[in-house]
């Protein structure tokens, strides 16, 4: 049973704001197929995929959207957490650059106006959620948590007329924010919902765009799986978080037609990381975790 008290239920002003990075930074440069000097549409997830007419991204199959004006402003986010009896209520207010006005209009990216990841409990907890926008423009989510303590919220969104944004911030629901021991390395193959997933980290390097590959096989037959279904507008989703909750990288497979899943993240520095890979098959969503170490050059 959680402890009750006025302090526990007081709204906590979130601390430890972390630097943001555009969603596209976690992706390798894609091959442009033609001159894009007159392009009017682009993929927010792969900004060098552009077209003069509406269409879909050849990498992630997301519908192209109209390109914003050539400005790359950061949209501040006011993130507040109110502890509840079984978790936390999160409220996210996206503010217009240079003012305190709440932004209300967002472009739908991968089927949602906002994607929110929450990780914590020594990286044992993972949630990929989609807060509901309230009449006042604020996004809100009630989330059950395993225990009080520090968690990281990672939000991705695209304001209409703006550029893709990624926001990270640590919050606490009552436990201290301390330097917990990192989780042990675990890169053994996992079987989830009848699917065996193994990862290849041999080409993953710190400080540059490099490759993290996952092999996806039927656990019973060992055959490569070719019938993954789209999940939130992509063949799969990948989230990498540093063990100290200072970095987060979200990405999608670079080639929807290839066997397995190939991601090209930019892991910023050496250290311990945890990755969660999400995909859907036969209507069932699977989340597969691994913990790995990236060495220095």
N, C-alpha and C positions, 0 to 999 in steps of 0.2 A: 504494500500500500504506500502511495506517495505521501510525503509530508505535506500538510496543508498549512497555510499561513498567508498573511497579507503580503509578505515579501515574495512568496512563491508565485502569487497570482498578479503581481504588479507587472506592468508592461516593461520589458527590458529593452533599453536602447542598445542596439547591437554595436559590438566593438570589433576591433581588429579588421577594419576594411582592407581588403587585399586588392592588388592591382588587377585590372580587367584586361582581357585580351579578346580581340575580335574572334568570332567563331571560325572564320576562314583561316586564322593563323595556324590551326591544327591540321590543315590540309596541305598536301603537296600541290605545287602548281600543276594545273591541268593543261592539256594540249588544246590550244585554240585552233579552230578549224577554218577560220576565215578572218579577214580584216574586221575589227570591231570598232573602228573609229566612228562609225555612224550608229552604233548600237543604242537601242532604246530600252532593252530588256536584259536582265541578268539574273543569275542564281545567287542569292545571298550567301549560300554555303560555299559556293565556288565562284568568286567574283570575276574570274577571267573567262567564265562561260557566258557569252553574251550573244544577242541576236537583234536584228532590226525588227523582228516580228515576234509575237507571242509564241511560246513553245514550251518544251521541257528540257531540263538539264540532262545532258548525255551521261553524266556521272551518277547523280543521285535520283534522277527522274522527277525532281521537284519542279512544279510549274515556274517558269521564269516570271519575274515581276518587273514592273517599271523601275528603271534606275533612278535613284534620288539625285538631287543636285550634288555637284562635286564638293561636298564638305563632309568632314569626318568628326562630328562633335560627339562628346561623351554625354550620355543621358544619366544624371545622378539617380540613384535608387535609395529611397528611405526604407530600410528593412527593419521591421519591429517584430518581436516575438513575445507572445503572452503564454506562459506555461499554463497547461490545463491539467485535469486530473489524470489523463493518460498520455500526455504528449505536449503539443505546442500548437498555437494558432499563429500563423505567419501572415503578415500584411506587407505588401510590397507596393510602394508608390513610386512610379517612374516620373521624374521631373524633366521639364523641358530645359535644354541648355540655356544658361544665362537667366533663368527665372525660376520661380517656385511653383509654376503652374503644373498640375498633374496632367500627364499625357494620357489621352483616352483612346486614340486611334492607333491600331497596330496591324501590321501585315501578318497574315497567317503563314507560318513557316512550319513545314512538316506537320500540317493539320492542326496546329494550335497557335494562338497568339503569344503564349509564354510557356516555356519548358523550365521546370524547376527540379534540380537534383538536390537531395539532402543526404549527406554522409556523416558518419560519426561513430561513437561507441568503439573507439580504437579501430575504425574502418570496418567494423563488423556489420554496421547498419548502412543500407543503401535504399534510396527511394527515388523514383523518376515519376514526378507528378506534374499536374497542369492546373495551377490555381485559377479560380473563377474570378472574372472581373466583376466588381460590384458597381452599382449605379454611380458611385462617386469616382469611378475610374481606378480604384485601388484593387489589386489582385489579392485574393485571400485563400488560405488553405489551412484546414485542420488536419494535423498529422499525428498519428500515434508513434511514440518513441519508446525504445526499450527501457531507458532509465535517464535520470537527469544527468546533464553534462554538456560538454562542448560539441557542437555540430557545425558543419559548413553548409551554407546554402549557395547554390550556383544557379543563377537565372540567365536564360537566353531569350532575347526578344528582338523584334525589328519594328521600331516606330515608323509609322507612315511618313515618307519623306526623309527618313533618316537612314542610318547604316546599321548593320547587325551589331548587337551589343551582347557582351557577356559580363556578368556581374558576380563577384564572389565576396562572401563575408562570413565570418565565424560568429556564431551566437552561442549562448549558454542558457540552459533551462534550470540552473541551480548548482550544478557541479562546477568545480574549479576548472579554469582553462590552464592546463599544465602541459608539460612536454612528456607525453606518454611514450612508452617504448614502442617502436614500430612493430607492425605485425611480422611474423616470420615469413621468409620467402616460400612461396608455394606455386610452382609452375607445373605441377603434375596435371595430367589430363583429367578432365571432369566429365561425368555422365549426368546429364540433367534432362528429364522428360524424354528418355530414350535416345538422346543425342550425345555423342562423345565429342568434346571440344578439346583440342590441344593447340598450344601457341608456339610460334617460332620467333624468338627474340634475337636471333643471330645478327640481324641487320639493324637493330635498334640502337641508336647512338644519341648521346646527350648533346644539346646545343645545335641540332640541325634536324631538318625534316628527314625522317627515316621510316623504315617499314616495320610494322608489327603485323604478323600474319597469323591467322587462325584456321586450322583445319576442322571441318565440320563433317562428322561421319555418323551413320546409323550405328547405334551401339550394338545392335544384334548381329548385323551382317558385315559391318566394317566398310560398307559402300559409301562413297562420297555423297553427301546430301545435295540435291539440286532443286528442292521444292520449298525453299524458304519463302515465306509470304511477306509482303511489305508490312512494316510496322512503323506507324507514324511517318509515312512517306519515304522510308528508306529500307534497304534490305537488312540493315542491322544498325545498332548504335553502340558506340564505345565511349566510356568515360574513364579517364585516368586521373587519379588524385594522388598528390604527394603525401607521404606518411605524416608529415608535420602540418598538413592542411594549408599549405601555402600556394599550391599550384593545382589547376584543374584544366584538363584538355578534353574536349568533346569532339567526336568525329564520326564519320560514316565510311563504309567501304568505297574504295575508289573505282571499282569496276563491278557493276551489277551482273555481268555475264560470266565472270570467272568462277571456277570452283573455289570453295573456301571463302574466307573473308580477309581482305588486305586493307589495312589502315596505314595512313602515313602521318602520324602525329609529330609534333615538334615538342619533344621532352626537353625542358629548358636547362636542366643541370643534372649532374650525377646524384644518385640517391635511391631511396626505397619508394616504390610506388605500388598502388593497387589499381587494377583495371577491372571494370565490369563490362561484359559484352552481352548485349541484349538482341534477341531475334525471335521471330514467331514462325512456328511450323504447325500446320494442321490445327490452326486456331489457338494454339497454346503458346504463351509468352514464356521464354526462358531467359534467366539472368545467370551468367557464368562468371565467377570471380577468379582472379589470379593475383599473386603478389610477386613482384620481381625487383631486381636491383639493376640500376643502370650505372655502369662504371664510367669513370672519367677517361678522357682521351690520353 
